[in-house]
Amino acid sequence: QELGLLLVILFIFGEHLVKSSPENDPYKTLGVSKSASQTEIKKAYKHLAREWHPDKNKDPGAEDMFIKITKSYEILSNEERRANFDRYGQMEDNQAFGHSQQQGYRSSFHNSFYFDESFFHFPKSRDFADSKYLLHHAQFNSDVLPDSYRRPYLIKVTSDWCFACIHIEPVWRESVQELEPLGVGIGIVDMGYERRLASQLGAHRTPSILGVVNGRFTFFHQAVVRENLRQFIEDLLPQRMVEKVTDKNYQSFLNGWQSENKPSVLLFDQVPIFPLMYKLTAFAFRDYVRFGYVDQGEKYNTPLLRRFNINTHAPTMLLFKEDTEKPADIIQARGMKRQIMEEFVSNNKFLRVPRLVNQQLFDELCPVKQFHRRRKYCVLLITGEDQAFVPGNEAFLQFATANSKEVLRFAYVYQRQQQPLCQALLQNHSIYHLMNAQVVILERRSPAGKVMYRSVIGGWNGSEEDKHRLYEQLELLQRDPAYLTSDATLPELNNEMAPMFLIQWMNTAYDYFLQIYDDILYSNWREMMPILSLIFSALFILFGTVIIQAFSESGEDKPQKAKPRERPKAEEDDSSRPTTSSRPPKKDFVEVTELTDITYTSNLVKLRPGHINIVLVLSEASKNALLRKFAKEVFSFSGTQTLHFSFLNADKHRQWMPALLALTLDSAQGHSDDEESSDHTGYVLALNGYKKYFCLFRPVFTGDDASEASAAFDSSSSSSSSSSSSRATSLEVHHKLDRLGLWMERLMEGTLTRLRVHAWPSLDPAHGSAES
């Protein structure tokens, strides 16, 4: 009888599993076949997720159905987990039964049986509200880790059948509701689905709670209560980010902008300790702003409250820049929110005239020019640290404050601290030899360092005449962007605020020491093994080096005759070549083809719509020099797919240029010099073969005359005369293309004059025009 009763129970249990199998089949849940592709699975998941999302579907079972759809997609979208399901025929949620029990059930009821979660009523450690915090491996490395340098993250590691996780769930939910509005990032890692991410975090059991700050993981080992979790977050933040300010030290705190090159923020509040939200804001903007805190409840701070007329009934934030007597901005609100505080600080990240101390600050203050966007110019004062330059620096600050505009950014730099930058802009001159500071107006053109600039004539000593001259040049620049006539490639700025190597090494060693201490204290030997292995490997190498040196043969110390080295021929050839550009090349060459009878039709007459051929006219004698200069000037534009580069040998095709100018439809009186001239060496044409027009670049004298310099890139200018052409021939031939870069900029902007023709002339003098 007992045996029969056991068989009946097994039969009923097996029947229930068979009936429940469709409900746990991810293929049937998503409505796809077992041979479905990832595209079909993803399409079905999106359709069902929209249909059963609890926010849109008010069915009582919508939330459970949405979770089942999500889990089914997580299994089928992962090839490894999908293969396991196809092999064993079971959902991964049944891990609580144990591997051995699952094997026993599979042997008894074959591979087609499934477990029904509703039949066993096992509780789960997370619900639908936690789904927005779920982290995946790729998302963690691409989003969370970089963002941990701006705000801390609190991460819980759990699994679907973690009973201990259920006990901490109420405390966890209260902590999330408290910490997330303050700016703490929240994350949940399901160890059953994200084993790779759990291994990266070093979490090998559930539940585990850890914090992530500056890319470093720290585990929480205290009792899971809300106060401990809050204190854990505070301990993760770097120390001394917020300075306590009183009536005695506030002046020295505000004057710190000179040494640290940052604005200062003061928070006035009644709380005796620093608010966590204020600490989190200080952590997010620690690279830009200095933060101080004033306790309004202390009696000795009363004079300070009166000085700045502080209302003690609500928290107040004051932001100071160069003027320490009057705040540049102020905000006061009851129950101040994180968004208000961060927006207030973000709008005042820089001083009125900050000092360029690193490349990151330069990139943010003077962004690279973007096509079809409003231009932004950087007015840079190159000055010194000596006392003699202080009056001029203060006058520059007054001028910047009075002429603040959205398109203008004012900054200054110390020449001794940023010598490579100043040498590029001052052409190897020194402000100490020129006896006064210099003002340079520049516009960045590429991330590689190319800028267009113009130095203000007469230098800068802060006089009214200097202010008037600078004001006039800025007004002229905003009316005519071509006012910037000089170009240069700037090197990367030195990081003046970078700590010494010894300090960096000590900080790194301190972090490792804390990690080892934490692992020893909590016996986390699995995480300690890589560090211990590294330490013992370093000791072994050091010990082995000492042993080898101690027992090395004395014969190795005998001096050997140095063999004379012959300088390689290739090295001599390279040294004899003149350097054509200081720009780090993105590729080895610029492809320039010759216009001949064979390539003329494909490169011009039948050129594809939207494509332009940039043609350099040269002679046999000037071929090498002009091609090198041409490649240097057009190098930054060679990545554009619609631009092609060619050259035309005027010695072989003397009649082509005169014939082209004669065919110009809108030729004016100013073109007569081009037609009569027999030497077109150095001319550059931008030819649009499809629309039958071209833009013309004429080489001119590149001296100090601004009127002649401006004509170098204006194809519509009529000031190109025979006298300027004769002076240009007296220079070295490659100087004819000195302003080609500016002309190319205007070509890309579409501001050059277009000269139209009926048809393109033929390269063969016997034919009138090429077929179009």
C-alpha positions in Angstrom: 0.0 0.0 0.0 2.8 2.4 0.8 4.4 1.7 -2.6 1.1 2.3 -4.4 0.6 5.6 -2.5 4.1 6.7 -3.5 3.4 6.0 -7.1 0.1 7.9 -7.0 1.9 10.9 -5.5 4.6 10.8 -8.1 2.0 10.5 -10.9 0.1 13.5 -9.6 3.3 15.5 -9.2 4.5 14.6 -12.7 1.1 15.4 -14.2 1.2 18.9 -12.6 4.7 19.5 -14.0 3.6 18.5 -17.5 0.6 20.8 -17.3 2.7 23.7 -16.0 5.4 23.3 -18.6 3.9 25.7 -21.2 3.7 28.5 -18.6 7.4 28.3 -18.0 8.5 27.8 -21.6 10.2 31.1 -22.8 9.5 30.2 -26.4 5.7 29.9 -25.8 5.8 32.9 -23.5 7.2 35.1 -26.3 5.3 33.2 -29.0 8.3 32.2 -31.1 9.6 28.9 -32.4 12.8 27.2 -31.2 14.5 28.1 -34.5 13.7 31.8 -34.1 16.5 34.3 -34.8 17.6 37.0 -32.3 15.8 39.6 -34.5 12.5 37.7 -34.3 12.9 37.2 -30.5 13.6 40.9 -29.9 10.7 41.9 -32.1 8.3 39.7 -30.2 9.7 40.9 -26.8 9.1 44.5 -27.7 5.5 43.9 -28.8 4.6 41.9 -25.7 6.4 44.3 -23.4 4.4 47.3 -24.7 1.2 45.3 -24.4 1.8 44.0 -20.8 3.6 46.9 -19.3 2.0 47.6 -15.9 1.9 51.4 -16.5 -0.3 50.8 -19.6 -2.1 47.5 -18.8 -4.4 47.7 -15.8 -4.9 43.9 -15.7 -4.2 42.6 -12.1 -1.8 40.0 -13.6 0.0 42.4 -15.9 3.0 42.8 -13.6 3.6 39.1 -13.3 3.2 38.6 -17.0 5.6 41.5 -17.7 8.2 39.9 -15.4 7.7 36.5 -17.1 8.1 38.1 -20.5 11.3 39.9 -19.4 12.8 36.7 -17.9 12.0 34.8 -21.1 13.7 37.4 -23.2 16.8 37.4 -20.9 17.1 33.7 -21.4 16.6 33.6 -25.1 18.7 36.7 -25.9 21.7 35.0 -24.2 23.1 32.3 -26.4 24.7 30.3 -23.5 21.5 30.4 -21.3 19.4 29.6 -24.4 21.6 26.6 -25.1 21.3 25.4 -21.5 17.5 25.6 -21.7 17.4 23.7 -25.0 19.6 21.0 -23.5 18.0 20.6 -20.1 14.5 22.0 -20.7 14.4 24.1 -17.5 14.1 27.7 -16.5 17.1 29.1 -14.5 14.7 30.4 -11.8 14.5 26.9 -10.3 18.0 27.1 -8.8 16.7 26.6 -5.3 16.1 22.9 -5.8 19.8 22.3 -6.3 21.6 20.7 -9.2 21.4 17.1 -7.9 17.6 17.4 -7.4 17.1 18.8 -10.9 19.1 15.9 -12.3 16.9 13.4 -10.4 13.7 15.0 -11.6 15.0 15.0 -15.2 15.8 11.3 -15.0 12.4 10.5 -13.5 10.2 12.6 -15.8 12.5 13.1 -18.8 13.7 16.3 -20.2 10.4 17.8 -21.1 9.1 18.5 -17.5 9.2 22.0 -16.1 8.8 23.4 -12.6 5.8 25.7 -11.9 6.8 28.5 -9.5 3.2 29.1 -8.5 2.8 25.5 -7.3 5.7 25.8 -4.8 5.0 29.5 -3.8 8.7 30.4 -3.3 9.2 34.0 -2.4 11.4 36.3 -4.5 13.9 38.9 -3.4 13.0 41.6 -5.9 9.9 42.9 -7.5 9.0 45.0 -10.5 10.0 48.2 -8.8 13.6 47.1 -8.7 13.7 46.4 -12.5 14.8 50.0 -13.3 17.9 49.6 -11.1 19.1 46.3 -12.7 22.6 46.5 -14.1 24.2 44.5 -16.9 27.9 44.0 -17.5 28.2 46.2 -20.5 26.0 49.0 -19.0 28.0 48.9 -15.7 31.4 49.4 -17.6 30.1 52.0 -20.0 27.9 54.1 -17.7 28.3 53.4 -14.0 32.1 53.2 -13.8 32.7 56.5 -15.6 29.9 58.2 -13.6 31.3 57.0 -10.3 33.9 59.8 -10.6 31.0 62.3 -10.3 28.7 60.5 -7.8 28.9 57.4 -5.6 26.9 54.3 -6.3 25.3 51.9 -3.9 24.9 48.4 -5.4 23.0 45.4 -4.0 23.9 41.9 -5.2 21.0 39.5 -5.0 19.3 36.5 -6.6 15.8 35.3 -7.2 15.8 32.7 -4.4 17.8 34.6 -1.8 15.8 34.3 1.5 18.3 36.5 3.4 17.7 39.2 0.8 14.0 39.3 1.7 14.8 40.3 5.3 16.9 43.4 4.2 14.5 44.5 1.5 12.4 47.0 3.6 15.6 48.7 4.9 17.1 48.7 1.4 13.9 50.3 0.0 13.9 53.0 2.6 17.6 53.8 2.0 17.0 54.0 -1.7 14.1 56.5 -1.2 16.4 58.6 1.0 19.7 58.5 -0.8 18.6 58.6 -4.5 17.1 62.1 -4.3 20.4 63.3 -2.8 22.3 62.2 -5.9 23.5 58.7 -4.9 23.4 56.2 -7.8 21.5 52.9 -7.2 22.1 49.6 -8.8 21.0 46.0 -8.4 22.9 43.0 -9.7 21.2 39.6 -10.1 23.9 37.1 -9.6 21.8 34.4 -11.3 21.8 36.3 -14.5 24.9 38.5 -14.3 27.6 36.2 -13.0 30.3 37.9 -15.0 29.4 41.3 -13.5 29.2 39.8 -10.0 32.7 38.3 -10.5 34.0 41.7 -11.6 32.6 43.3 -8.5 34.1 40.5 -6.3 30.7 39.5 -4.9 30.5 35.7 -4.3 27.5 35.5 -2.0 24.1 37.0 -1.6 23.1 39.4 -0.3 26.0 41.7 -0.7 26.1 45.5 -0.6 29.0 47.6 -2.0 29.8 51.1 -2.9 31.6 52.4 -6.1 33.5 55.7 -5.9 36.2 56.7 -8.4 36.0 53.3 -10.0 36.9 51.6 -6.7 34.7 48.9 -5.0 34.2 48.9 -1.2 31.9 46.3 0.5 29.5 47.1 3.3 30.1 44.9 6.4 27.9 46.6 9.0 24.3 45.8 10.1 21.9 46.6 7.4 20.1 49.6 8.9 19.4 52.9 7.2 21.7 55.0 9.4 24.6 52.6 8.6 24.0 52.7 4.9 24.0 56.5 5.0 27.2 56.7 7.0 28.7 54.1 4.6 28.1 56.5 1.7 29.6 59.4 3.6 32.7 57.4 4.4 33.2 56.6 0.7 33.6 60.2 -0.3 37.0 61.8 -0.2 37.8 63.7 3.0 38.2 67.5 3.3 36.1 68.3 0.2 34.2 70.8 2.2 36.0 73.3 4.5 34.5 74.6 7.7 34.4 78.4 7.4 34.1 80.9 10.2 34.3 84.6 10.6 38.1 84.3 11.3 39.1 82.3 8.2 36.5 83.2 5.6 38.8 85.8 3.9 41.7 83.3 3.4 39.2 80.8 2.1 37.8 83.2 -0.5 41.3 84.4 -1.5 42.1 80.8 -2.4 40.9 81.4 -6.0 44.3 82.9 -6.9 46.2 79.7 -6.1 43.6 77.1 -7.0 42.1 78.9 -10.0 38.5 78.1 -8.9 35.4 80.0 -7.7 34.3 79.5 -4.1 30.9 78.5 -2.8 29.7 79.1 0.8 26.6 77.3 2.2 25.0 78.9 5.2 22.7 76.5 7.2 21.6 75.8 10.7 22.8 72.2 10.8 26.1 71.8 12.7 27.4 69.0 10.4 27.9 69.2 6.6 24.7 68.0 4.8 25.2 64.9 2.7 23.6 66.5 -0.3 26.2 69.4 -0.1 29.0 66.8 0.1 27.7 65.0 -2.9 27.5 68.3 -4.9 31.1 69.1 -3.8 32.2 65.7 -5.0 30.6 66.2 -8.4 32.2 69.6 -9.0 35.4 69.2 -7.0 37.5 69.8 -10.2 35.9 73.2 -10.8 34.7 74.8 -7.5 35.9 75.1 -3.9 33.2 74.4 -1.2 32.9 75.9 2.3 30.3 75.6 5.0 29.2 78.1 7.6 27.2 77.0 10.7 24.6 79.7 11.4 24.0 78.4 14.9 27.5 79.4 16.1 27.6 82.8 17.8 31.1 83.7 16.5 29.7 83.5 12.9 27.2 86.4 13.6 29.5 89.1 12.1 29.9 87.0 9.0 26.1 86.7 8.6 25.7 90.4 9.0 28.5 91.1 6.5 26.7 89.3 3.7 23.1 90.0 5.0 22.2 86.3 5.3 18.6 85.3 6.1 18.9 82.6 8.8 15.4 81.2 8.1 16.5 79.3 5.0 19.7 77.7 3.6 21.7 80.2 1.5 24.5 79.6 -1.0 26.9 82.4 -2.1 29.3 82.0 -5.0 32.4 84.2 -5.2 34.8 84.7 -8.1 37.6 87.2 -8.3 35.7 89.7 -6.1 35.8 88.5 -2.5 33.7 91.3 -1.2 30.6 90.8 -3.3 29.2 87.4 -4.4 28.9 86.8 -8.1 25.7 84.8 -7.6 23.3 83.9 -4.7 20.5 81.4 -4.1 18.2 80.9 -1.1 15.5 78.3 -0.8 13.7 76.3 1.8 14.2 72.6 1.4 16.9 73.1 -1.2 16.9 70.3 -3.9 19.8 68.6 -5.5 18.8 69.8 -9.0 18.7 73.5 -7.9 22.1 73.2 -6.1 23.8 71.4 -9.1 22.4 73.9 -11.6 23.6 76.8 -9.5 27.1 75.5 -9.3 27.2 74.3 -13.0 26.4 77.8 -14.2 29.3 79.3 -12.3 32.1 76.7 -12.9 34.7 79.2 -14.1 36.2 82.5 -13.0 35.5 85.6 -15.0 39.1 85.3 -16.3 40.5 81.9 -15.4 44.1 80.9 -15.9 44.7 78.1 -18.4 46.4 75.4 -16.3 45.6 72.3 -18.3 44.3 71.0 -21.6 40.9 70.1 -20.2 40.2 73.6 -19.0 41.3 75.0 -22.4 39.0 72.6 -24.3 36.0 73.7 -22.1 36.7 77.4 -22.3 37.6 77.6 -26.0 35.8 74.8 -27.8 36.6 73.8 -31.3 34.7 75.6 -34.0 31.7 73.7 -35.4 30.3 74.3 -38.8 26.9 75.9 -38.9 27.2 77.0 -35.3 27.9 80.4 -33.7 31.6 81.2 -33.5 33.3 81.5 -30.1 36.5 83.4 -29.7 39.1 83.2 -26.9 40.8 86.4 -25.8 44.0 85.2 -24.2 46.4 87.4 -22.1 50.0 86.1 -22.1 51.5 87.6 -18.9 54.0 86.9 -16.2 54.0 86.1 -12.5 56.2 89.1 -11.5 54.8 92.0 -9.6 55.3 94.3 -12.6 52.5 92.5 -14.5 49.9 92.7 -11.7 48.4 96.1 -12.8 48.0 94.9 -16.3 46.3 91.7 -15.1 43.8 93.6 -13.0 43.0 95.9 -15.9 42.4 92.9 -18.1 40.0 91.5 -15.5 38.1 94.8 -15.4 37.9 94.9 -19.2 36.6 91.3 -19.3 34.0 92.0 -16.7 32.7 95.1 -18.6 32.7 93.4 -22.0 31.3 89.9 -21.1 29.5 88.3 -24.1 28.4 84.8 -25.0 30.8 84.7 -28.0 33.9 85.9 -26.1 35.8 83.9 -23.5 38.6 85.7 -21.5 41.5 83.8 -20.0 45.2 84.4 -19.2 48.3 82.2 -19.1 51.7 82.5 -17.5 54.4 82.3 -20.1 56.9 80.5 -17.9 54.3 77.8 -17.0 53.1 77.3 -20.6 56.2 78.0 -22.7 55.3 75.7 -25.8 51.9 77.4 -26.1 53.3 80.9 -25.8 56.1 80.2 -28.3 53.6 79.1 -30.9 51.5 82.2 -30.5 54.3 84.8 -30.1 56.5 83.2 -32.7 59.4 82.5 -30.2 59.3 86.0 -28.7 59.2 86.6 -25.0 57.0 89.0 -23.0 60.1 89.7 -20.8 62.0 90.9 -23.9 59.0 92.8 -25.2 58.7 94.5 -21.7 54.9 94.1 -21.5 52.1 91.5 -21.7 50.5 90.4 -25.0 46.9 89.8 -25.9 46.0 87.2 -28.5 42.5 86.6 -30.0 42.2 83.1 -31.3 39.6 80.6 -32.6 40.2 76.9 -32.4 39.6 75.0 -35.7 40.4 71.4 -35.0 41.0 69.1 -32.0 44.5 68.5 -33.3 45.5 72.0 -32.1 45.0 74.2 -35.2 43.9 77.7 -34.4 43.4 81.0 -36.3 44.6 84.0 -34.3 45.7 87.6 -34.4 47.9 89.4 -31.9 46.8 92.9 -30.7 49.3 95.4 -31.8 51.1 97.3 -29.1 50.9 94.7 -26.4 49.0 95.2 -23.1 49.8 97.3 -20.1 46.3 98.1 -18.9 46.1 101.7 -20.2 42.9 103.2 -21.5 44.4 103.3 -24.9 45.0 99.5 -24.8 41.4 98.9 -23.7 40.1 101.0 -26.5 42.3 99.3 -29.1 41.2 95.8 -27.9 37.6 96.8 -27.9 37.8 98.0 -31.5 39.5 94.8 -32.7 36.9 92.7 -31.0 34.1 94.7 -32.6 35.8 94.3 -36.0 36.2 90.6 -35.4 32.5 90.0 -34.8 31.7 91.8 -38.0 34.3 90.1 -40.2 35.5 86.6 -39.1 38.3 86.8 -41.7 40.0 89.3 -39.4 42.1 86.4 -37.9 44.9 86.0 -40.4 47.5 83.9 -38.7 47.4 80.2 -38.1 49.3 77.9 -35.9 49.2 74.4 -34.4 49.2 74.6 -30.6 50.8 71.9 -28.5 48.9 70.3 -25.5 49.0 72.4 -22.4 51.1 71.4 -19.4 49.0 70.3 -16.4 50.1 72.7 -13.7 47.8 71.2 -11.1 49.0 67.6 -11.5 50.4 66.2 -8.2 53.9 65.0 -8.0 54.7 61.4 -9.0 55.7 60.6 -5.4 52.3 61.9 -4.1 50.5 59.8 -6.8 52.4 56.7 -5.8 51.7 57.3 -2.1 48.0 57.7 -2.8 47.9 54.5 -4.8 49.8 52.6 -2.2 47.5 53.9 0.5 44.4 52.6 -1.5 46.0 49.2 -1.8 46.8 49.1 1.9 43.2 49.9 2.8 42.0 47.2 0.4 44.4 44.6 1.9 43.4 45.6 5.4 39.7 45.3 4.6 40.2 41.9 3.0 42.2 40.6 6.0 39.7 42.0 8.5 36.8 40.2 6.8 38.8 37.2 5.5 38.0 37.8 1.9 40.9 35.6 0.7 39.5 35.1 -2.8 39.8 38.8 -3.5 43.2 39.0 -1.8 44.9 36.4 -4.0 45.6 38.7 -7.0 47.1 41.4 -4.7 49.2 38.8 -2.7 50.3 37.3 -5.9 51.5 40.7 -7.2 53.3 41.4 -3.9 55.1 38.1 -3.8 56.0 38.3 -7.5 57.5 41.8 -7.0 59.5 40.5 -4.0 60.7 37.5 -5.9 61.9 39.7 -8.8 63.6 42.1 -6.5 65.3 39.3 -4.5 66.3 37.5 -7.8 67.8 40.8 -9.1 69.9 41.2 -6.0 71.2 37.6 -6.1 72.1 37.9 -9.8 74.0 41.1 -9.2 75.8 39.7 -6.2 77.0 36.6 -8.1 77.6 38.2 -11.5 81.0 37.6 -13.0 83.5 40.3 -12.6 84.5 40.1 -16.2 81.2 41.8 -17.1 82.4 45.0 -15.5 85.4 45.3 -17.8 85.1 48.1 -20.3 84.6 47.0 -23.9 85.7 48.9 -26.9 82.8 50.7 -28.4 82.3 49.9 -32.1 82.1 52.9 -34.3 78.5 53.4 -35.5 77.9 54.4 -39.1 75.0 56.7 -39.6 72.4 54.9 -41.7 71.8 56.3 -45.1 68.1 56.4 -44.6 68.6 58.6 -41.5 70.7 61.0 -43.5 68.1 61.2 -46.1 65.4 61.9 -43.5 67.4 64.6 -41.8 68.0 66.3 -45.1 64.3 66.6 -45.8 62.6 69.7 -44.6 59.8 69.2 -42.2 56.5 70.2 -43.8 54.2 70.2 -40.8 54.2 70.0 -37.0 50.9 68.3 -37.0 50.9 64.6 -36.0 49.8 62.9 -39.3 46.6 60.8 -39.3 47.8 59.0 -42.4 51.0 58.7 -44.4 50.2 60.8 -47.4 47.7 63.0 -49.2 46.7 61.5 -52.5 47.3 64.0 -55.3 46.8 62.9 -58.9 47.9 64.7 -62.1 45.4 66.0 -64.6 46.2 64.4 -68.0 44.4 63.6 -71.1 43.4 60.2 -69.6 42.2 61.5 -66.1 40.8 64.8 -67.2 37.3 63.5 -68.1 36.8 61.4 -65.0 38.3 63.9 -62.6 36.5 67.0 -63.9 34.2 66.7 -66.8 32.2 63.7 -65.5 32.9 64.3 -61.8 30.1 62.9 -59.6 27.5 65.4 -58.3 28.5 67.0 -55.0 32.2 66.3 -55.5 34.9 69.0 -55.9 38.4 68.6 -57.3 41.0 70.9 -55.8 43.6 71.5 -58.6 47.0 73.1 -58.1 48.7 74.7 -61.1 52.5 74.3 -61.1 55.4 74.2 -63.4 58.1 71.6 -63.8 60.6 73.7 -61.8 58.3 74.4 -58.9 56.7 70.9 -58.8 58.4 69.5 -55.7 58.2 72.6 -53.5 54.6 73.4 -54.3 53.4 69.8 -53.9 54.9 69.6 -50.4 53.4 72.9 -49.4 50.0 72.0 -51.0 49.9 68.7 -49.1 50.6 70.5 -45.8 47.9 73.0 -46.3 45.1 70.6 -47.4 46.1 67.8 -45.0 43.4 68.5 -42.5 40.8 68.4 -45.2 41.9 65.1 -46.8 39.5 63.1 -44.8 36.5 64.6 -46.6 35.2 62.0 -49.1 33.7 64.7 -51.4 37.1 66.4 -52.0 39.7 65.2 -54.5 43.2 66.7 -55.0 45.0 67.0 -58.3 47.7 69.1 -60.0 48.1 70.5 -63.5 51.4 70.9 -65.2 51.3 74.4 -66.8 54.4 73.5 -68.9 52.5 70.7 -70.6 49.1 72.5 -70.9 49.9 76.3 -71.2 46.6 77.2 -72.9 44.2 75.6 -70.4 44.2 78.3 -67.7 43.8 81.2 -70.2 41.1 79.3 -71.9 39.3 78.6 -68.6 39.4 82.3 -67.6 38.2 83.4 -71.0 35.1 81.1 -70.7 34.1 82.5 -67.3 30.6 83.8 -67.6 30.8 86.3 -64.7 34.3 87.5 -65.4 34.8 91.1 -64.5 37.4 93.7 -65.2 39.5 92.4 -62.3 40.1 89.2 -64.1 42.0 90.8 -67.0 45.3 90.4 -65.1 44.8 86.7 -64.8 44.1 86.3 -68.5 47.1 88.4 -69.5 49.5 86.8 -67.1 51.6 84.0 -68.6 52.6 82.6 -65.2 49.8 80.8 -63.3 52.1 78.9 -61.0 50.7 78.6 -57.5 47.0 79.2 -58.6 44.5 76.7 -57.0 41.1 76.0 -58.3 38.1 74.3 -56.7 36.3 72.7 -59.7 32.7 71.5 -59.5 32.5 69.5 -62.8 28.8 68.7 -62.5 27.5 72.3 -61.9 30.2 73.9 -64.1 31.6 76.5 -61.7 34.9 77.0 -59.9 36.5 79.1 -57.1 39.9 80.6 -57.6 42.8 81.1 -55.2 45.5 83.5 -56.3 49.0 83.6 -54.7 50.0 87.1 -53.4 52.7 88.7 -51.3 52.5 87.5 -47.7 54.0 90.4 -45.9 52.6 92.6 -43.1 50.2 94.5 -45.3 46.8 93.5 -44.0 45.0 94.4 -47.2 47.2 92.2 -49.3 47.0 89.3 -46.8 43.2 89.5 -46.9 43.2 89.1 -50.6 45.0 85.8 -50.4 41.8 83.9 -49.6 39.1 86.1 -51.2 38.6 84.8 -54.7 36.2 87.7 -55.5 38.7 90.4 -54.6 39.8 92.8 -57.4 42.9 93.9 -55.6 45.2 91.3 -57.1 47.4 93.4 -59.3 50.4 92.7 -61.5 52.6 94.6 -58.9 51.7 92.2 -56.1 52.2 89.2 -58.5 55.7 90.4 -59.3 56.6 90.8 -55.7 55.3 87.3 -55.0 57.7 85.8 -57.6 60.6 87.3 -55.7 59.9 85.1 -52.7 60.6 81.4 -52.4 58.0 79.6 -54.6 56.3 77.7 -51.7 55.3 80.9 -50.0 52.7 81.4 -52.7 50.5 78.9 -50.9 50.8 80.4 -47.4 47.2 81.4 -47.2 45.7 78.3 -48.8 44.5 77.0 -45.5 42.3 80.0 -44.9 40.9 79.8 -48.4 40.0 76.1 -47.8 38.2 77.1 -44.6 36.0 79.5 -46.6 35.5 76.9 -49.3 34.1 74.5 -46.7 31.9 77.2 -45.3 30.6 78.1 -48.8 31.4 81.8 -48.7 33.7 81.9 -51.8 32.6 83.5 -55.0 31.7 81.0 -57.7 32.8 81.6 -61.3 30.6 79.8 -63.8 31.5 78.5 -67.3 29.4 77.2 -70.3 31.7 74.1 -70.7 35.1 73.0 -69.5 38.0 73.7 -71.9 39.9 70.8 -73.3 43.5 70.0 -72.3 44.3 69.5 -76.0 44.8 72.9 -77.7 43.3 71.6 -80.9 39.8 71.2 -79.3 37.7 74.1 -78.1 35.8 72.6 -75.2 35.5 69.2 -73.5 32.2 67.3 -73.8 30.1 67.6 -70.7 
